[in-house]
Amino acid sequence: SQRFGHEFMEIEVCPSGKLRYANNSNYNNDKIIRREVCLGPAVVAELKRIILTSDITTVDDENWGEPPAARRQELEIKIGNEHIAFTCAEIMSLADVQNSPDPKGLTVLYYLTQDLKCFVMSLINLHFKIKPIPP
């Protein structure tokens, strides 16, 4: 059984620099958290650098198998004319990666998603600081 229902985190960065973030954990019947932030060109360039240096464009998800509908992880990236999309079973830890049919490819995906989540969450937390740090 699913403890919390349909859970997701969605991050979209437009070429214009608009960052859209949505998180639905369904924890304690929480509502979907949505945030929008405008990023400067240097931040967008750093985000692109993180993606392009991750080697994600060399990964092929053909051997990953079809993930279960309830516990899946998706990553879609569009940069310039390049569009890649991956779907796999939810990765809970590096043990899941190492026990998979394609540990090398899933390792790249795992670390890239962790890096992107940390980067975006830092931006969101900086922008929407609830208790500002006193001067």
Secondary structure, DSSP 8 states (H G I E B T S, - for coil): --SSSS-EEEEEE-TTSEEEEEEE--GGG---EEEEEE--HHHHHHHHHHHHTTTGGG---GGG----SSSEEEEEEEETTEEEEEEEE---SHHHHHTSS-HHHHHHHHHHHHHHHHHHHHHHHHHT-SS----
